[in-house]
Amino acid sequence: LGNCYHDGIGVEQSYEKAFMLYLQGSAKGNDNARRSLAWAYAYGEGVKQDREEALRIFQQFDPDTYPEYQIGMMYADTCQSYEDGKQAILWLEKLIERAEYLPAMVLLAECYSFLFKDYMESYYERADYLLEKALEKKYSDAAFRLGMNIFYKDSLITDINRAVELFEMAADRNPYSYYMLF
């Protein structure tokens, strides 16, 4: 029900009502409500933005649910400073060190490619490495992201034919890849 109010599905959209429902569900032990509550705090939806409270909630999750991914995504999505970008990278690197979580590898590569694109060539090298590693596991989101990085020159790889090959690999899962092929 909280998500219905959050997104305005079947009811008038209200972040405030969604927040109250997430709070109630979280108090009853519902992990989905607790995750949505953390995101409400992170974005300031229905409540004053409080990333520290979001961080506290995310850190309570079982390690098997990859809380570092949620925390890294929070810092990347609400990035307000260079320090936020560094926090996103710190949390995502921590997760990748612990487990080979493919969505985290792609998000981390995005952080290196975009948050710090003007800082160091080594960031492009790290992004390329992470995406190639995820590609080895046949993760199509990595194919699309690496293709985009090559196309927009956010990669040390300069072969545009490689970008086309990657877009073709990703096309079945990412319709935007078809657009990139035209």
C-alpha positions as CSV (number, residue, x, y, z in Angstrom):
1,L,0.0,0.0,0.0
2,G,2.9,2.3,0.8
3,N,4.2,1.9,-2.8
4,C,0.7,2.7,-4.2
5,Y,0.8,6.0,-2.4
6,H,4.4,6.6,-3.3
7,D,3.7,6.1,-7.0
8,G,0.1,7.2,-7.1
9,I,-1.2,3.9,-8.2
10,G,-5.0,3.6,-7.6
11,V,-4.8,6.5,-5.1
12,E,-3.7,10.1,-5.1
13,Q,0.1,10.2,-4.9
14,S,1.3,11.1,-1.4
15,Y,4.9,10.7,-0.2
16,E,3.7,11.6,3.3
17,K,1.1,8.7,3.4
18,A,3.7,6.4,1.8
19,F,6.2,7.3,4.5
20,M,3.7,6.6,7.3
21,L,2.9,3.2,5.8
22,Y,6.5,2.3,5.4
23,L,7.1,3.3,9.0
24,Q,4.2,1.1,10.2
25,G,5.3,-1.9,8.0
26,S,8.9,-1.5,9.2
27,A,7.8,-1.5,12.8
28,K,6.0,-4.8,12.1
29,G,9.2,-6.3,10.7
30,N,8.6,-6.1,7.0
31,D,11.9,-5.8,5.2
32,N,10.5,-4.3,2.0
33,A,8.8,-1.6,4.1
34,R,12.1,-1.0,6.0
35,R,14.0,-0.7,2.7
36,S,11.4,1.8,1.3
37,L,11.6,3.7,4.6
38,A,15.4,4.0,4.2
39,W,14.9,5.3,0.6
40,A,12.3,7.8,1.8
41,Y,14.8,9.2,4.3
42,A,17.6,9.2,1.6
43,Y,15.5,11.2,-0.9
44,G,13.5,13.2,1.6
45,E,10.2,11.9,0.3
46,G,7.4,12.4,2.9
47,V,10.0,13.3,5.5
48,K,12.9,15.7,5.9
49,Q,15.9,14.2,4.0
50,D,18.2,12.4,6.5
51,R,20.8,10.2,4.8
52,E,22.3,9.3,8.2
53,E,19.0,7.7,9.2
54,A,18.8,6.0,5.8
55,L,22.4,4.7,6.4
56,R,21.5,3.5,9.9
57,I,18.5,1.5,8.5
58,F,20.4,0.0,5.6
59,Q,23.2,-1.1,7.9
60,Q,20.7,-3.2,9.9
61,F,20.0,-5.5,6.9
62,D,21.4,-9.0,6.7
63,P,24.7,-9.1,4.8
64,D,23.1,-11.7,2.4
65,T,20.8,-8.9,1.1
66,Y,23.8,-6.8,0.1
67,P,23.2,-3.7,2.2
68,E,26.4,-2.2,0.9
69,Y,24.8,-2.0,-2.6
70,Q,21.8,0.0,-1.2
71,I,24.2,2.3,0.7
72,G,26.5,2.8,-2.3
73,M,23.4,3.5,-4.5
74,M,22.1,6.0,-2.0
75,Y,25.3,8.0,-2.1
76,A,25.6,7.8,-5.9
77,D,21.9,8.7,-6.4
78,T,21.9,11.6,-3.9
79,C,25.4,12.7,-4.7
80,Q,25.9,16.3,-3.6
81,S,29.7,16.5,-3.3
82,Y,33.0,14.8,-4.2
83,E,32.8,13.2,-0.7
84,D,29.5,11.6,-1.5
85,G,31.0,10.1,-4.6
86,K,33.9,8.7,-2.5
87,Q,31.4,7.2,-0.1
88,A,29.5,5.5,-2.9
89,I,32.8,4.0,-4.2
90,L,33.9,3.0,-0.7
91,W,30.7,1.0,0.0
92,L,30.5,-0.6,-3.4
93,E,34.2,-1.6,-3.3
94,K,33.6,-3.1,0.2
95,L,30.8,-5.3,-1.2
96,I,32.8,-6.4,-4.3
97,E,35.6,-7.4,-2.0
98,R,33.1,-9.5,0.0
99,A,31.0,-10.9,-2.8
100,E,30.9,-10.8,-6.6
101,Y,27.6,-9.0,-6.8
102,L,27.3,-8.1,-10.5
103,P,24.8,-5.1,-10.2
104,A,27.3,-3.6,-7.7
105,M,30.2,-4.0,-10.2
106,V,28.2,-2.1,-12.9
107,L,27.1,0.6,-10.5
108,L,30.7,1.0,-9.2
109,A,32.0,1.2,-12.8
110,E,29.4,4.0,-13.4
111,C,30.7,5.8,-10.3
112,Y,34.2,5.6,-11.6
113,S,33.2,6.7,-15.1
114,F,30.8,9.5,-14.3
115,L,31.4,10.8,-10.7
116,F,35.1,11.1,-11.2
117,K,35.4,11.3,-15.0
118,D,37.7,14.4,-14.7
119,Y,40.0,13.1,-12.1
120,M,42.2,10.1,-13.2
121,E,42.8,7.8,-16.0
122,S,43.1,5.0,-13.4
123,Y,39.3,5.4,-12.7
124,Y,38.5,4.5,-16.3
125,E,40.9,1.5,-16.0
126,R,39.0,0.3,-12.9
127,A,35.6,0.8,-14.6
128,D,36.7,-1.1,-17.7
129,Y,38.1,-3.9,-15.5
130,L,34.8,-4.2,-13.5
131,L,32.6,-4.2,-16.6
132,E,34.8,-6.8,-18.4
133,K,34.7,-9.0,-15.3
134,A,30.9,-8.8,-15.1
135,L,30.8,-9.5,-18.9
136,E,32.7,-12.7,-18.3
137,K,29.6,-13.8,-16.2
138,K,27.3,-12.9,-19.1
139,Y,25.8,-9.9,-17.3
140,S,24.1,-8.0,-20.1
141,D,23.9,-4.7,-18.2
142,A,27.7,-4.7,-18.2
143,A,27.7,-5.0,-22.0
144,F,25.4,-2.0,-22.3
145,R,27.4,0.1,-19.8
146,L,30.8,-0.7,-21.3
147,G,29.4,0.0,-24.8
148,M,28.1,3.4,-23.6
149,N,31.5,4.2,-21.9
150,I,33.4,3.4,-25.1
151,F,30.9,5.4,-27.3
152,Y,31.1,8.5,-25.0
153,K,34.9,8.1,-24.5
154,D,34.6,7.3,-20.8
155,S,36.8,4.3,-21.3
156,L,40.4,3.5,-22.1
157,I,39.0,1.2,-24.9
158,T,38.7,3.2,-28.1
159,D,37.5,0.7,-30.6
160,I,34.0,1.8,-31.6
161,N,33.4,-1.6,-33.2
162,R,33.7,-3.1,-29.7
163,A,31.0,-0.7,-28.6
164,V,28.7,-1.9,-31.4
165,E,29.5,-5.6,-30.5
166,L,28.5,-4.8,-26.9
167,F,25.3,-3.1,-27.8
168,E,24.3,-6.1,-29.9
169,M,25.0,-8.4,-26.9
170,A,22.8,-6.2,-24.7
171,A,20.0,-5.6,-27.2
172,D,17.8,-8.4,-26.0
173,R,17.7,-7.0,-22.4
174,N,18.1,-3.3,-23.0
175,P,16.0,-1.8,-25.8
176,Y,18.1,1.4,-25.7
177,S,20.9,-0.7,-27.2
178,Y,18.9,-0.8,-30.4
179,Y,18.8,3.0,-30.5
180,M,22.6,3.1,-30.1
181,L,23.0,0.7,-33.0
182,F,21.4,3.2,-35.5
